[in-house]
Amino acid sequence: MRAGAGIGHLEYLWLGFVVYWVLAARGAAKPKQQEGVGAALAGTAWFAIGALLLLASGLSLGPLDDRFLARDDAVEAVGWTLTAGGLILAVWSRRVLGRNWSGRIELNADHQLVRSGPYAVVRHPIYSGLIVALAGTALYLGEWRGLIALAVFGVGFSLRAVREETLLEAEFGAGYREYRDQTGMLTPRIRGRLTRTHETR
């Protein structure tokens, strides 16, 4: 990842996040139901493409290497802050999820429907945090490849979230449908929250 002229070491944020993620994965519960290998590989392909676009700074991608933003310390500072904030949200969400988390789309033994912390307003806050972090990284880099990578990851996370929700609805039934009606998938459901606030006045 190429550092800009302003705040550097953005890659250390991502490295620290990856190290934490790998270490935290060791405490995941054993699965009782999971998606097939084919579906898992298809989903992983999206993220592999996105990572290649974002991280392979030594690979020439023609026009995608061009900048959509001129280098500016203030812009890079905003990008760094968004990246850090998004990763913090993802880590917080992972900790709240605890042993219910899994690297694959699956239900673990004694799986619970978590509705606390960030899950009280968003059903997939880990993906939300990562999208914010990726948006910050794309802004920091200022290259078209970063925007394309953000779009690829966004599609990948959205497709994964839909598959996860199919599994969760099958497991938790009406309870999950109620939770889905009260929260947003990747962003808070503003209209529903405003309506509930108005009703309590």
C-alpha positions as a Markdown table, in Angstrom:
| # | Residue | x | y | z |
|---|---|---|---|---|
| 1 | Met | 0.0 | 0.0 | 0.0 |
| 2 | Arg | 1.5 | 3.3 | -1.0 |
| 3 | Ala | 1.7 | 5.9 | 1.7 |
| 4 | Gly | 0.7 | 9.5 | 0.8 |
| 5 | Ala | 2.6 | 12.6 | 1.6 |
| 6 | Gly | 0.7 | 13.3 | 4.8 |
| 7 | Ile | -0.1 | 10.9 | 7.6 |
| 8 | Gly | 1.7 | 7.7 | 7.0 |
| 9 | His | 1.6 | 4.2 | 8.3 |
| 10 | Leu | -2.0 | 3.5 | 7.3 |
| 11 | Glu | -0.9 | -0.1 | 6.6 |
| 12 | Tyr | -0.1 | -0.6 | 10.3 |
| 13 | Leu | -3.8 | 0.0 | 11.1 |
| 14 | Trp | -4.7 | -2.9 | 8.8 |
| 15 | Leu | -1.9 | -5.1 | 10.0 |
| 16 | Gly | -2.9 | -4.6 | 13.6 |
| 17 | Phe | -6.5 | -5.4 | 12.6 |
| 18 | Val | -5.6 | -8.6 | 10.8 |
| 19 | Val | -3.4 | -9.8 | 13.7 |
| 20 | Tyr | -6.2 | -9.2 | 16.1 |
| 21 | Trp | -8.7 | -11.0 | 13.8 |
| 22 | Val | -6.5 | -14.1 | 13.4 |
| 23 | Leu | -5.9 | -14.3 | 17.2 |
| 24 | Ala | -9.6 | -13.8 | 18.0 |
| 25 | Ala | -10.7 | -16.5 | 15.6 |
| 26 | Arg | -9.1 | -19.1 | 17.8 |
| 27 | Gly | -12.0 | -18.7 | 20.3 |
| 28 | Ala | -14.8 | -19.3 | 17.9 |
| 29 | Ala | -17.3 | -22.0 | 18.7 |
| 30 | Lys | -17.6 | -25.2 | 16.7 |
| 31 | Pro | -20.1 | -25.0 | 13.8 |
| 32 | Lys | -23.3 | -27.0 | 13.7 |
| 33 | Gln | -24.4 | -25.8 | 10.3 |
| 34 | Gln | -22.5 | -24.0 | 7.5 |
| 35 | Glu | -22.6 | -23.1 | 3.9 |
| 36 | Gly | -21.1 | -25.4 | 1.3 |
| 37 | Val | -17.5 | -25.2 | 0.1 |
| 38 | Gly | -18.6 | -23.9 | -3.4 |
| 39 | Ala | -20.6 | -21.0 | -1.9 |
| 40 | Ala | -17.7 | -20.1 | 0.4 |
| 41 | Leu | -15.2 | -20.0 | -2.4 |
| 42 | Ala | -17.4 | -17.9 | -4.6 |
| 43 | Gly | -17.8 | -15.4 | -1.7 |
| 44 | Thr | -14.1 | -15.4 | -1.0 |
| 45 | Ala | -13.4 | -14.5 | -4.7 |
| 46 | Trp | -15.0 | -11.0 | -4.2 |
| 47 | Phe | -12.7 | -10.2 | -1.3 |
| 48 | Ala | -9.6 | -11.6 | -3.1 |
| 49 | Ile | -10.3 | -9.3 | -6.1 |
| 50 | Gly | -10.9 | -6.3 | -3.8 |
| 51 | Ala | -7.7 | -7.0 | -1.8 |
| 52 | Leu | -5.6 | -7.3 | -4.9 |
| 53 | Leu | -6.9 | -3.9 | -6.2 |
| 54 | Leu | -6.3 | -2.2 | -2.8 |
| 55 | Leu | -3.0 | -3.7 | -1.7 |
| 56 | Ala | -1.0 | -4.7 | -4.8 |
| 57 | Ser | 0.8 | -1.4 | -5.1 |
| 58 | Gly | 3.6 | -3.0 | -7.2 |
| 59 | Leu | 1.1 | -4.2 | -9.8 |
| 60 | Ser | 0.4 | -1.8 | -12.7 |
| 61 | Leu | -3.3 | -1.5 | -13.4 |
| 62 | Gly | -3.2 | 1.3 | -16.0 |
| 63 | Pro | -5.8 | 4.0 | -15.6 |
| 64 | Leu | -6.8 | 2.5 | -12.2 |
| 65 | Asp | -3.4 | 3.8 | -10.9 |
| 66 | Asp | -4.4 | 7.4 | -11.7 |
| 67 | Arg | -5.5 | 9.7 | -8.9 |
| 68 | Phe | -9.1 | 11.0 | -8.5 |
| 69 | Leu | -7.8 | 13.3 | -5.8 |
| 70 | Ala | -4.7 | 15.3 | -5.6 |
| 71 | Arg | -2.5 | 14.6 | -2.6 |
| 72 | Asp | -3.5 | 16.7 | 0.4 |
| 73 | Asp | -2.6 | 16.3 | 4.1 |
| 74 | Ala | -6.1 | 17.2 | 5.2 |
| 75 | Val | -7.7 | 14.6 | 2.9 |
| 76 | Glu | -5.3 | 12.0 | 4.0 |
| 77 | Ala | -5.9 | 12.8 | 7.6 |
| 78 | Val | -9.7 | 12.3 | 7.1 |
| 79 | Gly | -9.0 | 9.0 | 5.3 |
| 80 | Trp | -6.7 | 7.8 | 8.1 |
| 81 | Thr | -9.4 | 8.8 | 10.7 |
| 82 | Leu | -12.2 | 7.0 | 8.8 |
| 83 | Thr | -10.0 | 3.9 | 8.4 |
| 84 | Ala | -9.2 | 3.8 | 12.1 |
| 85 | Gly | -12.8 | 4.5 | 13.1 |
| 86 | Gly | -14.2 | 1.8 | 10.8 |
| 87 | Leu | -11.7 | -0.8 | 12.1 |
| 88 | Ile | -12.5 | 0.1 | 15.7 |
| 89 | Leu | -16.2 | -0.5 | 15.0 |
| 90 | Ala | -15.4 | -3.8 | 13.4 |
| 91 | Val | -13.3 | -4.9 | 16.4 |
| 92 | Trp | -16.0 | -3.7 | 18.9 |
| 93 | Ser | -18.7 | -5.6 | 16.9 |
| 94 | Arg | -16.5 | -8.8 | 16.8 |
| 95 | Arg | -16.0 | -8.6 | 20.6 |
| 96 | Val | -19.8 | -8.2 | 21.2 |
| 97 | Leu | -20.5 | -11.1 | 19.0 |
| 98 | Gly | -18.1 | -13.3 | 21.0 |
| 99 | Arg | -18.2 | -17.0 | 20.2 |
| 100 | Asn | -21.1 | -16.5 | 17.8 |
| 101 | Trp | -18.7 | -15.1 | 15.3 |
| 102 | Ser | -17.4 | -17.3 | 12.5 |
| 103 | Gly | -15.2 | -16.8 | 9.5 |
| 104 | Arg | -17.6 | -18.7 | 7.3 |
| 105 | Ile | -21.4 | -18.4 | 7.0 |
| 106 | Glu | -22.5 | -20.9 | 9.6 |
| 107 | Leu | -24.4 | -21.4 | 12.8 |
| 108 | Asn | -22.3 | -22.4 | 15.8 |
| 109 | Ala | -23.3 | -24.7 | 18.7 |
| 110 | Asp | -25.5 | -22.8 | 21.1 |
| 111 | His | -25.7 | -19.9 | 18.6 |
| 112 | Gln | -27.4 | -16.8 | 20.0 |
| 113 | Leu | -29.1 | -13.9 | 18.3 |
| 114 | Val | -27.0 | -10.9 | 19.5 |
| 115 | Arg | -28.9 | -7.6 | 19.7 |
| 116 | Ser | -26.6 | -5.6 | 22.0 |
| 117 | Gly | -24.0 | -3.0 | 21.4 |
| 118 | Pro | -23.8 | -2.0 | 17.7 |
| 119 | Tyr | -26.1 | -4.9 | 16.9 |
| 120 | Ala | -28.9 | -2.9 | 18.5 |
| 121 | Val | -29.1 | -0.6 | 15.4 |
| 122 | Val | -27.3 | -2.5 | 12.6 |
| 123 | Arg | -27.5 | -6.2 | 11.8 |
| 124 | His | -24.0 | -6.5 | 10.3 |
| 125 | Pro | -21.8 | -3.8 | 12.0 |
| 126 | Ile | -18.6 | -5.7 | 11.3 |
| 127 | Tyr | -19.2 | -5.2 | 7.6 |
| 128 | Ser | -20.3 | -1.6 | 8.2 |
| 129 | Gly | -17.1 | -0.9 | 10.0 |
| 130 | Leu | -15.0 | -2.5 | 7.3 |
| 131 | Ile | -16.8 | -0.6 | 4.5 |
| 132 | Val | -16.1 | 2.7 | 6.4 |
| 133 | Ala | -12.5 | 1.7 | 6.8 |
| 134 | Leu | -12.2 | 0.8 | 3.2 |
| 135 | Ala | -13.7 | 4.1 | 2.2 |
| 136 | Gly | -11.2 | 5.9 | 4.4 |
| 137 | Thr | -8.4 | 3.9 | 2.8 |
| 138 | Ala | -9.6 | 4.7 | -0.7 |
| 139 | Leu | -9.8 | 8.4 | 0.2 |
| 140 | Tyr | -6.3 | 8.2 | 1.7 |
| 141 | Leu | -4.8 | 6.6 | -1.3 |
| 142 | Gly | -6.7 | 8.8 | -3.7 |
| 143 | Glu | -6.4 | 6.4 | -6.6 |
| 144 | Trp | -9.2 | 4.9 | -8.7 |
| 145 | Arg | -8.1 | 1.4 | -7.8 |
| 146 | Gly | -9.2 | 2.2 | -4.2 |
| 147 | Leu | -12.7 | 3.2 | -5.3 |
| 148 | Ile | -13.1 | 0.1 | -7.4 |
| 149 | Ala | -11.9 | -2.0 | -4.5 |
| 150 | Leu | -14.4 | -0.3 | -2.2 |
| 151 | Ala | -17.2 | -1.1 | -4.6 |
| 152 | Val | -16.1 | -4.8 | -4.9 |
| 153 | Phe | -15.9 | -5.2 | -1.1 |
| 154 | Gly | -19.3 | -3.5 | -0.8 |
| 155 | Val | -20.9 | -5.9 | -3.1 |
| 156 | Gly | -19.2 | -8.9 | -1.5 |
| 157 | Phe | -20.3 | -7.8 | 2.0 |
| 158 | Ser | -23.9 | -7.2 | 0.9 |
| 159 | Leu | -24.1 | -10.7 | -0.8 |
| 160 | Arg | -22.6 | -12.3 | 2.3 |
| 161 | Ala | -25.0 | -10.5 | 4.6 |
| 162 | Val | -28.0 | -11.7 | 2.6 |
| 163 | Arg | -26.8 | -15.3 | 2.8 |
| 164 | Glu | -26.2 | -15.0 | 6.6 |
| 165 | Glu | -29.7 | -13.6 | 7.1 |
| 166 | Thr | -31.2 | -16.5 | 5.3 |
| 167 | Leu | -29.5 | -18.9 | 7.7 |
| 168 | Leu | -30.3 | -16.8 | 10.8 |
| 169 | Glu | -34.0 | -16.5 | 9.8 |
| 170 | Ala | -34.2 | -20.3 | 9.4 |
| 171 | Glu | -32.7 | -20.7 | 12.9 |
| 172 | Phe | -34.5 | -18.0 | 14.8 |
| 173 | Gly | -37.7 | -17.6 | 12.8 |
| 174 | Ala | -40.1 | -14.8 | 14.0 |
| 175 | Gly | -37.5 | -13.5 | 16.5 |
| 176 | Tyr | -35.1 | -12.7 | 13.7 |
| 177 | Arg | -37.8 | -11.2 | 11.4 |
| 178 | Glu | -38.7 | -8.9 | 14.3 |
| 179 | Tyr | -35.1 | -7.9 | 14.7 |
| 180 | Arg | -34.7 | -7.4 | 11.0 |
| 181 | Asp | -37.7 | -5.1 | 10.9 |
| 182 | Gln | -36.2 | -2.9 | 13.7 |
| 183 | Thr | -32.7 | -2.5 | 12.4 |
| 184 | Gly | -30.8 | -1.7 | 9.2 |
| 185 | Met | -28.6 | -4.2 | 7.4 |
| 186 | Leu | -25.5 | -2.1 | 7.1 |
| 187 | Thr | -26.7 | 1.4 | 8.2 |
| 188 | Pro | -29.1 | 2.3 | 11.0 |
| 189 | Arg | -32.8 | 2.4 | 10.0 |
| 190 | Ile | -33.3 | 6.1 | 10.5 |
| 191 | Arg | -37.0 | 6.1 | 9.6 |
| 192 | Gly | -37.9 | 3.4 | 12.1 |
| 193 | Arg | -35.9 | 5.0 | 14.9 |
| 194 | Leu | -37.5 | 8.4 | 14.2 |
| 195 | Thr | -41.0 | 6.8 | 14.2 |
| 196 | Arg | -40.4 | 5.1 | 17.6 |
| 197 | Thr | -39.0 | 8.3 | 19.1 |
| 198 | His | -42.1 | 10.2 | 17.9 |
| 199 | Glu | -44.4 | 7.6 | 19.4 |
| 200 | Thr | -42.8 | 7.9 | 22.8 |
| 201 | Arg | -43.4 | 11.6 | 23.0 |
